[in-house]
Amino acid sequence: MVLTLDALACRNYEVSSQKEWLLPNGIGGYAMGTASGANTRRYHGHLVAATDPPAHRMVLLANIEAFVQTDASPIGISCNQYQGAIFPEGYLALESFSVGRFAEWTFAGSSWRIRKTLQVHEGENAVTLRYENTGPKALGLTLRPLVCHKFYHHNFRTQEGYPDRLEFPVDASILEHQGVLLAMNHPGAQRVPTNGWYFRFESMRELERGLDPRDDLYCPCELRYELAPGESAILTAADFRGAAPVPLPLSEPKVGSSLRETLSFAAEKFLVHGKNRTSILAGYPWFTDWGRDTMIALPGICLHTGRTDVARQILLDYIGAMRRGLIPNRFVEEGQDPEYNTVDATLWMAQAIWATLQKEWQDDFARRAFEALQSVRDWHLRGTDYGIEVDPADGLVRQGQDGVQLTWMDAKIGDWVVTPRNGKPIEIQALWVNLNRILEKLAERLGEDPTPARTTAEHAEAHFEAKFWRDSLGFYLDCADPDDASLRPNQVLAMSLPFSPMNPDHARQALSVVSTELLTEVGLRTLGPREPSYRGRYQGSLSELDSAYHQGTVWPWLLGPYATALVKLTGDRAEAKRVLRSAREMLTEYGLMGIGEVYDGDKPRRAGGCPFQAWSVAEILRAWVEDAGGN
């Protein structure tokens, strides 16, 4: 799959600097940047290494400054944004940019033409860069690697004594700092060791978020080449010595008419194989693997891309990390112990298990999953961490602890949980019923007693409607005990589950309200626009972003459950297909070959947050296949 931008888009800096590309290496590392060539986030870089796969990442090779020399003055074919200036302005010579399995820039002038390609190495922290003279005349090429050693959430400043070690063996330049290696192989280059600092690079996306936007970068040497027509300069960069360049694929198909094929290609980016687990990264560039996101995304990422074996492995790895009936909320980037502050991730795991077994039954896996879900049920009945326990009076799950966010609406500013949802959130009750009905089905298939799970489900089902339905509203409460009548999309999650406790007539009525008030062309609003706390713009500083995160901001992933609920309750597959088809535009307007995390609640709806979000791609893909019957 290849997506291409033409010269008109490339040479418009406002456009090309906001189109982001991503090439992951399958272990948590990646290369990422913009079509313009400028790094607009602190997270961007040609080599961002997963030094402790998959969660801990470091930016090593941030960018390469490049100049072409013909008969005239040197011409910059790279792009960097500094405070108040762009230099070089390589985007002005950019004829096209494309991204698929690799990234490709084509630059051209009146008498020269050069193609830059960047590939990541699958399964290792390494990249191959090529600069090929595709023009009719010989030309000179000068490359200046811009490097650093920084944790990817941080900024990098000039520092005395950096790097700890610098070596210049034949055809290579090697830096080591705080035990992390950066080895650059550059055969055929004339190396000039003019090392020094470049100051005040500015990342405009960080500036928009109210964060420190500035980095300094170090240049260890200058590399000079004379390239005849057809010749290439090849540079590899890795966090180990001796990385060999990888060959370019002979060809890649263009993005075609099949939305399923395009979404499947986009889904590959999120699968990672770390040292201790196989998982799904929630998003690039800054998310690690979150339990909730992994379980929601698993059917789309794995089951509808022919990776049922990978789905089983992910589930078994999470089952192995269970503690007191809970799977981790997220695996942390620094330190060893995962965080378990989630009420829904474990319940979503039951649904992921069910979907996996529906796709392909395997006895050993089914037995292991059944035992794990029995443990989950037992812990919820007796009570586990963060106040998560079943209320014996109505069989529903209550949860909540001051200062802790436990549902997917998890924004927190200091000690303030923006959307606390303490008590009994509606989707948690549906997920709880769903888990017990799945346990019942598995028990029957495995020759175990289904009665305990059936009894638990029936108890909760008997109280669900009375707790959550209000005729006066025409939709369901978002939370009960204490009651919260805010119009939110969480009731759609409850509708979409295979074993939903909802009354179908009530659910159809509520879905109609959701369709009118929450549905947009790019997802569902997280709060009704008539609600007093509604925020229609996702913009401003990090605290402003977090305060709007679930207060009206649109989330694309919710189109998946919406489409499922629509087909389940009305049978309207044509409308489901119409709703999901907007993914075509979303795949090209923010993260190229990806779908972003969020959009504004109000028009014009600008994309924001993480530009490559796993469940945005996964849930649209799942629903496109299962509910819309799309190709």
N, C-alpha and C positions, 0 to 999 in steps of 0.2 A: 504494500500500500504506500503510495506516495502522494503527498499533498504539496502543491506548488503555488508560490506567489509570483506574480509577474513584476516587470520593472516598475510599473506605475505604483504598485503597492510597496515594493521594496524601497523606492527612492523617496517615499513619503515617510519621514522619520516618525511622525505621529502614529502612523499605521504600523510600520515594520518594527518599531521599538516596543509595541504592545502585543505583538504576536510571538508567543513563547513556544519553543520546541523542547522536547525531552527525549533522551536516549538512555534508558536504564540498563544496568549490567546484570540484573537478575539476582544480585546479592545485597541490594540496598544502595549501591553507589549509582552514579549517573553522570551524564553530561547534560547541561541545560543552559539556555540563553534565549536571545531573541533573534528574529530574522535579520534585524539591522546589524547584528554583531555586537551591539552594546549589552553589557550586563546591567540589568535594571533591578536586580535583587542581590542581596548579600549571599544568597544561596546559589547563584549562577556560577558556572565554571565549566571549562572543558574537561576537567577531571575532578569530580567530587567523589572521594573514595570512601567506601564503607569499611573503615578500619577495624570495626568490631561488628561484622555483619549480623543482622541487617540494619540495626538501629543507629549506631554511632557513625557519623559521617564527617569528613574533613574536606574543605576546599584546598586543593594542592595547585593545580594549574588553572588559574582563573581565566586567562585569555592569552592571546598572542597578538602583539602589534606587528603588522605586516605592511611592507612597501614594495611596490613594483618599480623597477628602474628600466626605462627605455631610453630613447635619445633625448628625452626631455627631463624635467625635474622628477624626483621620486613621487609616486602617486600612492597614497594610502588606500589599502583595501581591507582595513580593519576599522573598528569603530569603538571608541570609548567615550563615555560621558563623564566629564569632570564638573566641578562646581562652576557653573556659568559658561561652559564651553563643551563642544563635541570635537574630539580630535583622536585619530584622523576621521574624516568624513567618508569612510569607505562605502557607506550605503548609497552615496551619489553615483558610484560606479557599478552598483549591484544590478545585474540584468535579470536575475531570478534567484529564488531560494526555494528549496524543496526539502521535505523531511519524510522519512519512512523508516527503513532499517538503519539508515544513516542520514546525516544532514549534509546538504550540498549548497554552496554559494557559487554563482558564476558572475565574475566581474569582467568588464570590458571597457576598453577605450578605443581611440581612433585607429590604433595600429597594434593593439595587444588584446589578449584574452586569457584569463586564468580561472581555473576551477579549484575551489577548496572543498575538501570532503572531510568529515569527522565521523569516525566509527568508535563505538565502545566495544570492548572485548567481553563476550558473554562469560559470566562466572568469575571475572577477575577485575581488579581495579586498574584498568589500563585503557588507553585510547590510541587510535592511529589517526594521524592527520596527514593529508596529502595536499600539495599545491601543484597542480599540473598546468604546464604551459600549453594551452589549446589554441594559441594564436599562430600566425604565420612567421613570426620572427623570434629570435632569441631575446631573452630578457633577464634582468637581474632581479633577485628576490631577497629581501632582508626580513628576517623574523626575529622578534624580541619576545621570548617567553616571559609572561608576567605571573609570578608565583607567590604563594603564601603557604602557611600551615595554620589553618584556623578551623575550629569547630564551627559548623556551618550556620549556627544561630548567632555567631559572634561577628564582630568587626575585627579588622587587622590594621595595626598601626606600625609605622616604622619603629624598629627596636634595635638597639645596639647588640651586636653579637649574633644577629640572624644572618644566615642559618648557623646551627652549631657546627656543621661540617659542609664543605663545598669541594668537590673533586671534578677534575677535567680529564678523564681518560680519553683515549682516542675514540672519536665519533660519539661521545656521550658527555652529558653534564649531570652530575649527581649532587643533590642536596639532601641533607638529613637534619631534622630538627626535632628535639624532644622524642627521639626514638622512631620518628616516622620518616620514611624514605620517599624521595621523589627522584626517579631516574628517567632522564630524557635521552633517548637514542636518536641521533641525527646524522646518519652516514652521508658522506659527501659534502657536508657543510664546511665552509671556512668559518671557524669559530673565533670570535673576537671577545675576550673576557672583559667587556666594559660593563661590569656589574654596578648596579646602583638602584636607587629607589624612585618610584613613580608615586606622586602624591595626590590625594584628594579625588579619587574616583567617587562618583556620586551615583547611588542607586535610587532612581526616582520612585520606584514602588515602595521602598522603605520610607522615603520622604513622605509619601502620601499616607503611610500608616503611622506617621509621627514617631518613627524610630530613627536611630542614628543611621544616616545613609552613606557614610564615608568610609572608604578603605584606602590604605596605602598598599602597594604591591612592589615586589622585588624582581628585578631583572638580573639574572645571573650571567648572561652573556648575549651576544648578538650572533646570529647565524646567517651567513651569506651564501647564496647559490647563484650559479649561472645556468639557466635552463634553456636548452634548445627546444624547438617545437616538438611537442610530444613527451618531453622529459618531465619528471616529477621530483619534488623535494618531499621526503617522507620523514615524519617525526613521530615517535611513539613516546608516550608518557605513562608511567606506572608507579605504584608504590612498592615495586620490587625491581631487581636488576634483570636485564636480559629479556624484556618483553619483545616479542617478535611482532611485526606489523601483520594485520589481518587483511586478506584480499577483499576488494570491493565485490559485492554481488554483481553478476552480469547484468541483471535487469530487475526492476520491480514493477508490479502492476500499478497503474494509476488508481486513485480513489474512484470506484465505480458506482453503479446504481444500487448495489446491494447494501442497505443500511446494516443488515446483520453482519455482513463480512467486515464492514468498516468498524463497527462497534467491537467485534471480536478481536480485530487487530489492536484497537485501543485498549482492550481489556488485558492484553498480555503484559503491559507495562507494570502492573501492580503485583504480580506474583514474585515472591522472593524466597530464596533458599539460603537461610543463615546457618551458622555453625550448629545451633541447637534446635532449630525449628524451621518448618516451611510455613509461610504465612502470606498475607495480603497486606501490602502497605496501604494505609488509608488514603494517602495522597502525596503528590510531589509539589513543592520541594520539601515541606517541613514536617509532614506527619510520619510517624512510625506505624507499626502494626497495632491497631486498636481492636480489641475483642469484638465490640459491637459492630464496627464497620466491616470487619472480616466476615462475621457471620451473615450480615445482610448482603454483602457483596458476593459471597461464595457461590451461590447458584449461577449468577451471571458470569462471573470471572472464570469459574471452573466447569460447571455442569453444561453450559451451553457453548463451550469452546472445546469440548471433547477431552476434558481433564478430570474425569471422575476419580481417578486414582490419586491425583493431587488433592482433590477435595477431601478424600478420606484421610490423607496424611495430615492435612491442616487440622482437621477435626480431632484426630488422635493426639496431635501435639498440644492442642488447647486442653483436651481432656486431661493430658498428663500434667498440665499446669494448674488444674483446679485446686482451690483451697476453700474448705468450708462451704462447698456447694456453689462456688462462684468461679468463673473463668476470669482471667485478667481483663481489666478495662483497657490497659495498654502496657506494652513492654517499654521500659524507660530507656533513654539514650545514654544516660550516665548512671552507673550503679548497677546492681544485680537484681534487686527485687522488683517484680512487676507491681503495678497498682491494681487494686481490686474494687475500686469505688464505682460499681455499676450494678444497677438492678435489672437491666434488660439484656445485656450481652449474653448471659447464660441462657436466658429464655429464647433468644434468637438462635442460639446454638441448636436448640431442639428442632426448630424449623429447618435449619441448614442440614441437620442429620436426616430429617424426614425427606427433604428434597433429594438428598444424595442417595438414600435407599430407594426412593421412587425411581430414580434414574437407573440405578443398578444395585440389586440386592446382593449383599455378600454376608454370609452367615457370621463369620468371625467379627467383622466390623459391627454388624447389627447387635451382637451379644455385648460387645464392649460398650457400644453407645447406650444400649438399654441399661446396663449397670451404672453408667455415668449419670444418666437421666434419673434413675431411681435415687441416686445420692443427692442430686439437685433437689428433687421433690422432698426427700426426708429433711434436708437442711432448711428448706423454706418452711416446712411445717413446724420445725422446732425453733426456728429463728436463727439467723446468721448475722453477718456484719452489717453495719450502717442502718440498723433498725429494720432490716429486710425480714419480714415474717408474715405468715398467713394469719389473718384475723379469724379466730375460731368461731366468731359469731356469724360471719357471712362467707367464709372460705376465700376471701379476696386478699390479695397481697398488699400490705401496707409497707411503707418505706420512708426514709428521711432522717437526716441528721444535720443539725445546724452547720452551715458552712461547707457542706458537701453536696455536689451536684451528681445525681445518680442516673438520670435518664439521658436520652440523646440530646435534649435541650440543656446543654451543660456549660453554657458560658458563665464565667466567674471573673469578677474584678476585685482583686484583693480578697476580702472575706465576704464580699457580697455575691451571692448566687443570684444571677439575673432572673432566671426562670426556675425557681426551686422545685415546684410540683410535688411538695411533700404530701403524704397521705396515700391515696390510691389512684395513681394515674390510669387512664382508661386503657391504653395499649398494653400496660403491664398485666392487667386482668385478663385481657384477651390472649396474651402470650402465655399466661399461666394455665388457662383452660386448654390452649392449644398444646402445650407441653404434656399435660396429663392425658389428653386424647391420643397423642402420639405414643405415649407410654402404654396406653391401653391397646392400641393397634399392634405395637411391637410385642407386648406380652402374649397376645393371641397368636401371633405368628411364631413366636419362640417357645410356645408351650408353657408359658408362665401364667400366674393368676392375674387377670386384668382388673379384678374387682377394686383394689385400693385406688388405682389411678382413675377408674370410672367414677367411683364414689367422690373423690376429690374434685373432679371436673364438674359433676352434677351439683355439688354443693355451691361452687362458685357461680355456675350458670343460673342457679335458682335465684340468686340475688343481684345479678348483673344489671338487668334492665331497670329494676327499682332504684338502684343506686345511681345510674347514669342517665337514663332517658328523662327528658322534660318536654311534655307536650307544649308548654308555653314557649319554649325556645325553638322547637322543630329540629333540634340536633342534640347531640350528647354532651354532657359535662366533660370537661377535660380532666378534671380530678374530682374525687369524692373524699369526704372526711379529712380535711375540710373541703367543701364544695367550691369549685372554680368553673364558672360558666363561660369562660373565654372561648371564642370560636377559634379552634386550632385544628391542624390536620391529623392529630394523633388518633382521632376516631377512624380515619381512613385506614391506618395501620391495622386497627382491630377488625375492620370490615374485610380486609384483604386476606386474612389468614384462612387456611383450609378448614380449621375447626373453630370458627368464630362463635362467640356466645350471643351475638346480636340478633334481635328480632329483624327479619328481612324487611318488613314494611317500615319500621323505624329507620333502619339503615339506608333504605332508598330515599327516604325523606331527608335524612341528614346529608346524604351524598349530593342531593340537589342543592342544598344550601352551600356546601363546600364548593360545588361547581360554579356557583354564582359569585361567591365572596373570596375564595382562596385560589382557585385555579387561574393560572396565567399560561402563556405560551411556552414558558421555560421551567415551569415547576409550580409547586403550591406555596402560597404565603404561609408563614408560620404563625400568623395572627391575623384575625379579620381586620380589614381597613377601617371599620367603624368602631373598633375597640379603642379606649382612651390611651392605651400604652403602645399603639401601633407606631412603628417607625418605617417610613417608606423608602429611606435611603440607607444603603450600606456604604458609608463613607466616613472619613475623618481619622482621628487618632485611633490607636489600638483599643483604648477604653470605649470610644464611641462605636467602633466596630462591634466590640463584644456586647455592648448594650443593645445593639440592633440585631444581633445574630439570630435570635429566635423571636423577635418582636415584630415580625412582618416581612423580614427578609425571605426571599424565595429560594427554595432548595430544589434543584432538578431531580434528585434521587426519589423524591416523593411522587414523581410521575409514574414510577413503577407500581407502587401499591394502589395509586389512584386508578390506573388502567385495569389492574386486577379486580379491584372492587367494582368498577364500572361494568366489566364483562360478567362478573359473578352475579351482580344484582339486576342488571338490565339486559345482558346478552348482546350489547351493542359493540361488536368488534370493530365496526367501521369507525366509530367515534374514538375508540381506543387507539386505532392506527393513526387517526388524524392528530390526536393529542401527542403521540410519541414521535411523530415524524419531524417535529421541530429539532430533534437531535441532530439532523443534518447540518443546520446552521450552527448549533452549539459546538460542533466538532471543529469548526474553523474560526470562531470569533475570539477566542481567548487563548487557551492551550491548543496548539495545532495537533490534531489527532487525539484530542482529549476533551472532556467536558468539565467545566469549572465547578467549584463548590457551591457558589451562591450567586444570586442576582438581586438587584434592587426590587423592592416590592412595588414601587411606582414606576411608570414609564418616564423617560426611556429606560428600559431595564438594562443596566450595565452589569457585566459579569464581574465578580469579585472573589476574594478569598483565594483558596488554593486553585491554581489553573488546571490541575490534573487530579480529579477526585475519583476514587475507586467506585464508590457506590453510585455516583452519578452515571457513570458508564454502565455499571453492572445491572442496576435495577431497570434502566431503560432497555438494555439488551434482553434481560429476562422477560420483561413484559412484552417486548416486541415479538419475541418468539412464542411465548406461552399464551398470551392474551389477544394480541393483534394478528397472530398468524403471519407475521411479516418475514420477508426474505432479506 
